[in-house]
Amino acid sequence: MSTDLTQALAELSALLGARLSATHAERDLHSRSETWFAPAPPDAVAWPETTEEVSAIVKICAAHRLPVVAWGAGTSLEGHALATRGGVCLNMSRMNRVLDVSAEDMLAVVQPGITREELNAELRATGLFFSVDPGANASLGGMAGTRASGTTTVRYGSMRDNVAGLEVVLADGRVIRTGSRAAKSAAGYDLTALMLGSEGTLGIITELTLRLHGQPEAISSAVCAFESLEAAVETVQMTIQMGIPMARIEFVDRTIAQVFNQMNGTHMPEKPHLLIEFHGSEGAVAEDSRRFGEVVAEMGGADFEWATTTEARNRLWKMRHGAYTACLASRPGSMGLVTDVCVPMSRLAEAVEAARDDIAAAGLTGPILGHVGDGNFHAILLLDRDDAEELARAKALAHKLAERALEMGGTITGEHGIGLGKRGLMEAEHGAGWQVMGAIKQALDPLNILNPGKLVPDLPEAAQ
């Protein structure tokens, strides 16, 4: 252990006491991701409880040039929170309180460690809810860091649309506030937007002001089968073009339908399916459901089943949210490499079908699902943990899907972010803009201590 590291850990221990750990067990627990990345243990794990403690931790780490990597719920899929250069893992789980709820302004102020499910449980009596639903019960700080979206984005928007302001600790320990409680502002640079999606490379989020929505009077969900991928995706396109307001519209292919039947005891036809939900008044939901049913009939959909009770809806979306773990369980001992591209709606059917052909040509198992209402889809590539050649084929396939998305005018990631997995594709998407991101990073974090090695180009040696 270097002298700087020893001194830094001594100072952090004096600040945090038992809330700093360098044990093998804790370091190992915080070294792993949800997918295929190799373990990368930090030198120590800290559990701050206040913004002031986060600021003090960062100042100590800056003085000793020790990396700082924020950790939420550990649900990211691109290795965002792995301490690839060691340092201190900042576990934010103790900063998990709801600080304020303003029903009149439809805002909630929360700490970053609270998860979206915990927040909505707190909001239940207010008639309001927080809408962004990435599937995993992620921490809200992590969701902001990756600019997350999910199943409800087609109706309510992503984190970009639902974060009004932030409190952030910068790389030198300064604390800044971005945004406001007002509905809009034209006051200078949008620092909130800058921090959203920065993946912990520009600052540590310690507080979020979130926009809330009214709980709908009526909700209706449905699932329906189609003979082909194209017919299902074209149904989504037609539904959007007709202006039918969907709250969720999800796609799963025939392989995932098989997995659902195997793992959940359902009896879905082994065909591509759409899962849809409408929110609104009783009359509006009934009318939207009727019009959608007409579109499905026109496109040859079958086995249409409505889920109007809360219990039936919960079962449907629990099954959808559990698709990743169910797919992993369907190939015991496997690990996942999850692709994540987003294309214009006009190219979605083409992109999904091309991905299906590429997976077959590569000899891989890769069920496809996605938030097709905004052109975002995923292939869950199921891999043998001990087969390096299979992993190499999967990486090459993921790269090919990302390049095709760019050719179609899309993006290499619709919601999972960059982290380690897609950093090598950033220049292809952004060109010189990627270097501009690096310049912003260098200006705000000249010592490169905040989540180094992620998202942006390597900083010049002089800056490090």
C-alpha positions in Angstrom: 0.0 0.0 0.0 1.4 3.4 -1.0 2.1 6.1 1.5 -0.5 8.4 -0.1 -3.1 5.6 0.1 -2.2 4.8 3.7 -2.4 8.5 4.7 -5.7 9.0 2.9 -7.3 6.0 4.5 -6.2 7.1 7.9 -7.7 10.6 7.3 -11.0 9.0 6.0 -11.1 6.6 9.0 -10.8 9.6 11.4 -13.7 11.2 9.5 -16.0 8.2 9.1 -15.0 5.6 11.8 -16.7 2.3 11.1 -18.3 3.7 8.0 -15.0 3.2 6.1 -14.0 -0.4 5.3 -11.0 -1.9 3.5 -12.0 -5.5 4.2 -11.7 -8.0 1.4 -15.4 -8.8 1.7 -16.6 -5.3 1.2 -14.1 -4.5 -1.5 -15.1 -7.7 -3.3 -18.8 -6.9 -3.0 -18.3 -3.5 -4.6 -16.0 -4.9 -7.4 -18.7 -6.5 -9.5 -21.3 -5.4 -12.0 -24.5 -6.9 -13.3 -22.9 -8.1 -16.6 -19.7 -9.4 -18.1 -17.0 -7.0 -16.8 -14.1 -8.4 -14.8 -14.2 -7.6 -11.0 -12.4 -4.3 -10.1 -12.2 -3.9 -6.3 -11.7 -0.4 -4.8 -9.1 0.2 -2.1 -11.8 1.0 0.4 -15.6 1.6 0.7 -17.1 4.6 2.4 -20.7 5.2 3.5 -21.3 9.0 3.8 -24.5 10.3 5.5 -24.4 14.0 4.6 -23.4 16.3 1.8 -20.8 17.7 4.1 -19.2 14.3 4.6 -19.1 13.7 0.8 -17.4 17.0 0.4 -14.8 16.2 3.1 -14.2 12.8 1.6 -13.6 14.2 -1.9 -11.2 16.9 -0.5 -9.2 14.2 1.3 -9.1 12.1 -1.9 -8.1 15.1 -4.0 -5.2 15.9 -1.7 -3.9 12.4 -2.2 -5.0 12.0 -5.8 -7.1 9.0 -4.9 -10.0 8.1 -7.3 -13.6 8.4 -6.0 -16.3 6.3 -7.6 -19.9 6.7 -6.6 -22.0 3.5 -6.0 -25.8 3.4 -5.9 -27.7 0.1 -6.1 -25.1 -1.6 -8.3 -27.6 -2.3 -11.1 -25.8 -0.6 -14.0 -25.1 -2.7 -17.1 -21.9 -1.0 -18.5 -19.5 -1.1 -15.6 -20.1 2.5 -14.5 -19.3 2.0 -10.8 -16.3 -0.3 -11.1 -13.2 1.1 -9.5 -10.8 0.1 -12.4 -8.1 2.4 -11.0 -8.7 1.6 -7.3 -9.5 4.4 -4.9 -12.6 4.9 -2.7 -16.0 3.5 -3.6 -18.6 6.0 -2.2 -21.6 3.9 -1.3 -24.6 6.3 -1.1 -27.1 3.9 0.4 -27.2 5.7 3.8 -28.2 9.0 2.0 -31.7 7.6 1.3 -34.2 10.1 2.7 -37.1 12.0 1.2 -36.3 15.5 2.3 -39.4 17.3 1.0 -42.6 16.7 -1.0 -44.4 19.7 -2.4 -47.7 18.5 -3.8 -48.6 21.9 -5.0 -45.5 22.2 -7.1 -45.5 18.5 -7.9 -41.9 18.2 -6.7 -39.9 16.0 -4.4 -36.5 16.6 -2.9 -34.6 13.4 -2.2 -31.1 12.1 -1.4 -29.4 10.0 -4.1 -29.4 6.7 -2.3 -33.2 6.2 -2.2 -34.5 3.9 -4.9 -37.4 4.6 -7.2 -39.6 2.0 -5.5 -38.9 3.4 -2.1 -39.7 6.9 -3.3 -43.0 5.8 -4.8 -43.9 4.0 -1.6 -43.4 7.3 0.3 -45.5 9.2 -2.3 -48.4 6.7 -2.3 -50.7 8.8 0.0 -50.1 12.1 -1.9 -51.7 11.0 -5.2 -48.4 11.6 -7.0 -45.7 9.3 -8.3 -42.3 9.5 -9.9 -42.5 8.1 -13.4 -39.1 7.0 -14.6 -39.0 3.2 -14.5 -35.9 1.5 -15.8 -37.0 -1.9 -14.6 -34.4 -2.4 -12.0 -35.0 -0.9 -8.6 -32.1 1.5 -9.1 -31.0 4.4 -6.9 -32.2 7.8 -8.1 -28.7 9.2 -7.9 -27.5 6.4 -10.2 -30.5 7.0 -12.5 -29.5 10.7 -12.8 -25.9 9.8 -13.4 -26.8 7.7 -16.4 -29.7 9.8 -17.6 -31.9 6.7 -17.3 -35.2 6.1 -19.0 -37.3 2.9 -19.3 -40.8 1.5 -19.8 -42.7 4.8 -19.2 -40.5 7.1 -21.2 -42.9 7.2 -24.2 -45.4 9.0 -22.0 -43.6 10.7 -19.2 -40.0 11.2 -20.4 -36.6 10.2 -19.1 -34.5 11.5 -16.2 -33.6 14.4 -18.5 -37.3 15.5 -18.4 -38.0 14.7 -14.7 -35.0 16.3 -12.8 -35.5 19.9 -12.0 -32.3 20.5 -10.0 -29.4 18.9 -8.3 -26.9 19.4 -5.5 -23.5 18.2 -6.6 -20.1 17.9 -4.9 -17.3 18.8 -7.4 -13.9 17.3 -7.6 -12.3 19.9 -5.3 -15.0 19.5 -2.7 -17.1 22.5 -3.6 -20.9 22.1 -3.3 -23.0 23.6 -6.1 -26.8 23.7 -6.7 -28.2 23.5 -10.2 -31.6 24.3 -11.5 -34.5 25.5 -9.4 -38.1 24.7 -8.3 -39.5 27.0 -11.1 -41.1 25.4 -14.1 -38.5 26.9 -16.4 -35.4 29.1 -16.5 -33.2 30.9 -19.0 -30.4 31.7 -16.5 -27.1 30.7 -18.2 -25.6 27.3 -18.8 -27.9 24.3 -18.0 -25.7 22.7 -15.3 -28.4 20.2 -14.4 -28.4 18.8 -17.9 -24.6 18.7 -17.8 -24.5 16.6 -14.7 -27.3 14.3 -15.9 -25.6 11.5 -17.8 -22.1 12.4 -16.7 -21.8 9.1 -14.8 -20.0 10.4 -11.8 -17.2 11.9 -13.9 -18.0 15.6 -13.2 -19.4 15.5 -9.6 -21.1 13.4 -6.9 -24.8 14.0 -6.8 -26.0 14.5 -3.2 -29.5 15.7 -3.7 -32.1 15.7 -6.4 -35.3 17.8 -7.0 -37.6 15.6 -9.0 -40.7 16.3 -11.0 -43.8 14.2 -10.0 -46.9 13.3 -11.9 -50.5 12.7 -10.8 -51.5 9.1 -10.3 -53.9 8.2 -13.2 -57.6 7.7 -12.5 -57.6 4.6 -14.6 -54.9 2.2 -15.9 -55.3 -0.6 -18.4 -52.6 -3.0 -19.6 -52.7 -5.6 -22.4 -50.5 -8.2 -24.1 -50.9 -9.4 -27.6 -49.0 -11.8 -30.0 -47.8 -11.2 -33.6 -46.6 -13.6 -36.3 -43.4 -11.5 -36.9 -41.1 -8.9 -35.5 -42.0 -6.5 -38.3 -45.8 -6.7 -37.6 -45.3 -6.0 -33.9 -42.9 -3.0 -34.5 -45.1 -1.6 -37.3 -48.1 -1.8 -34.9 -46.1 0.5 -32.6 -45.3 2.9 -35.4 -49.0 3.1 -36.5 -50.1 3.6 -32.9 -47.8 6.6 -32.5 -48.7 8.0 -35.8 -52.4 7.9 -34.9 -51.6 9.9 -31.7 -52.8 7.2 -29.3 -51.2 8.2 -26.0 -49.4 5.1 -24.6 -48.0 5.1 -21.1 -45.8 2.0 -21.9 -45.3 -0.1 -25.0 -42.8 -2.9 -24.7 -41.7 -5.5 -27.2 -40.4 -9.1 -26.5 -39.5 -11.6 -29.1 -40.5 -15.3 -29.3 -37.5 -16.4 -27.3 -38.4 -14.3 -24.3 -42.0 -15.5 -24.6 -40.6 -19.0 -24.3 -38.5 -17.9 -21.2 -41.6 -16.3 -19.6 -43.5 -19.5 -20.0 -40.6 -21.6 -18.6 -39.8 -19.4 -15.7 -43.2 -17.8 -14.8 -45.6 -20.6 -15.7 -47.4 -18.5 -18.2 -49.0 -19.8 -21.5 -48.0 -17.1 -24.0 -47.8 -18.2 -27.6 -44.2 -18.6 -28.6 -44.3 -15.5 -30.9 -43.3 -11.9 -30.6 -45.5 -9.9 -28.2 -46.3 -6.3 -27.4 -47.1 -5.3 -23.8 -48.9 -2.0 -23.5 -50.4 0.2 -20.9 -52.7 3.3 -21.0 -53.2 5.9 -18.3 -55.9 8.5 -17.9 -59.6 9.0 -17.1 -61.9 6.0 -17.3 -63.3 7.3 -20.6 -60.0 8.1 -22.2 -58.4 4.8 -21.3 -61.4 2.9 -22.7 -61.3 4.9 -25.9 -57.5 4.5 -26.3 -57.8 0.8 -25.6 -60.5 0.4 -28.3 -58.5 2.3 -30.9 -55.3 0.3 -30.1 -57.3 -2.9 -30.4 -58.4 -1.8 -33.9 -54.7 -1.3 -34.9 -53.7 -4.7 -33.6 -56.5 -6.3 -35.5 -55.5 -4.6 -38.7 -51.8 -5.7 -38.2 -52.8 -9.3 -37.6 -52.2 -9.4 -33.8 -53.8 -12.3 -31.9 -54.3 -13.7 -28.4 -55.1 -10.2 -27.1 -55.5 -10.2 -23.3 -56.3 -7.2 -21.2 -55.1 -6.9 -17.6 -57.4 -4.4 -15.9 -57.0 -5.3 -12.2 -54.0 -4.1 -10.2 -52.9 -7.6 -9.5 -52.9 -8.7 -13.1 -51.1 -5.5 -14.2 -48.5 -6.0 -11.5 -47.9 -9.6 -12.6 -47.5 -8.5 -16.2 -44.9 -5.8 -15.5 -43.1 -7.8 -12.8 -42.6 -10.4 -15.5 -41.3 -7.8 -18.0 -39.0 -6.2 -15.5 -37.7 -9.7 -14.6 -36.9 -10.6 -18.2 -33.1 -10.2 -17.8 -32.8 -12.4 -14.7 -35.2 -14.9 -16.2 -33.1 -15.1 -19.4 -30.0 -15.7 -17.4 -31.8 -18.4 -15.4 -32.8 -20.1 -18.6 -29.2 -20.8 -19.3 -27.8 -21.8 -15.9 -24.4 -20.4 -15.1 -24.5 -17.8 -17.9 -23.6 -14.2 -17.7 -25.2 -11.4 -19.8 -23.9 -8.9 -22.3 -26.9 -6.5 -22.9 -26.9 -4.4 -26.0 -28.7 -1.0 -26.0 -29.2 0.9 -29.2 -31.9 3.5 -30.1 -32.9 4.3 -33.7 -35.4 6.6 -35.4 -38.9 5.0 -35.3 -38.9 4.8 -39.2 -35.9 2.4 -39.0 -36.9 0.4 -35.9 -38.4 -2.7 -37.7 -35.3 -2.9 -40.0 -32.9 -2.5 -37.1 -34.6 -5.2 -35.0 -34.7 -7.7 -37.8 -31.1 -7.0 -38.8 -30.1 -7.6 -35.1 -32.0 -10.9 -35.1 -30.1 -12.0 -38.2 -26.7 -10.9 -36.8 -27.3 -12.9 -33.6 -28.1 -16.0 -35.5 -25.1 -15.6 -37.8 -22.8 -15.2 -34.8 -24.1 -18.4 -33.3 -25.2 -16.7 -30.1 -28.3 -16.9 -27.9 -29.7 -13.4 -27.7 -33.4 -12.7 -26.9 -34.6 -9.2 -28.0 -36.8 -6.9 -26.0 -37.2 -3.1 -25.8 -39.0 0.1 -25.2 -40.1 0.2 -28.8 -42.3 3.3 -28.3 -39.1 5.4 -28.4 -37.0 3.2 -30.8 -34.9 1.6 -28.0 -34.3 -2.1 -28.0 -31.9 -4.6 -26.3 -30.5 -8.0 -27.1 -29.6 -10.1 -24.0 -26.6 -12.1 -25.1 -26.3 -15.2 -22.9 -22.7 -16.2 -22.5 -20.7 -19.0 -20.9 -18.6 -17.4 -18.2 -15.6 -19.5 -19.1 -15.7 -19.1 -22.9 -13.5 -16.2 -23.9 -14.1 -16.9 -27.6 -17.9 -16.6 -27.1 -17.4 -13.3 -25.2 -15.3 -12.0 -28.1 -18.0 -12.8 -30.6 -20.6 -11.1 -28.4 -18.5 -8.0 -28.1 -18.0 -7.9 -31.9 -21.8 -8.3 -32.4 -22.6 -5.5 -29.9 -20.1 -3.3 -31.7 -21.8 -4.1 -35.1 -25.3 -3.3 -33.7 -24.0 0.1 -32.4 -22.4 1.0 -35.7 -25.6 0.1 -37.5 -27.6 2.3 -35.1 -25.3 5.3 -36.0 -25.7 4.6 -39.7 -29.4 4.8 -39.2 -29.2 8.2 -37.5 -29.5 6.7 -34.0 -27.3 6.4 -30.9 -25.1 3.7 -29.3 -27.1 3.8 -26.1 -30.7 4.7 -25.5 -30.6 4.4 -21.7 -27.8 2.3 -20.2 -25.0 4.9 -20.7 -21.4 4.5 -21.6 -19.4 3.4 -18.6 -16.6 1.0 -19.7 -18.5 -0.9 -22.3 -19.2 1.7 -24.9 -16.4 4.2 -24.3 -14.6 3.1 -27.5 -17.7 4.1 -29.6 -18.0 7.6 -28.3 -15.8 9.2 -31.0 -17.8 7.4 -33.7 -21.0 9.0 -32.4 -19.8 12.5 -31.3 -16.7 13.1 -33.4 -14.9 16.2 -32.1 -17.7 16.6 -29.6 -16.1 13.8 -27.6 -13.0 15.9 -27.2 -15.1 18.8 -26.0 -16.5 16.4 -23.3 -12.9 15.7 -22.3 -12.2 19.4 -22.1 -15.2 19.9 -19.7 -14.0 17.0 -17.6 -10.5 18.4 -17.4 -11.8 21.9 -16.4 -13.9 20.5 -13.6 -11.7 17.6 -12.5 -8.1 18.4 -13.5 -6.7 15.7 -11.2 -9.0 13.1 -12.9 -10.1 11.6 -9.6 -13.9 11.3 -10.3 -14.7 7.9 -11.8 -11.5 7.9 -14.0 -11.3 5.8 -17.2 -15.0 6.2 -18.0 -17.1 8.1 -20.6 -14.5 10.7 -21.8 -11.1 10.4 -23.6 -8.0 9.9 -21.4 -6.8 13.2 -20.1 -3.3 14.4 -21.0 -0.6 13.2 -18.6 0.0 16.7 -17.4 -3.5 17.0 -16.1 -3.3 13.7 -14.3 
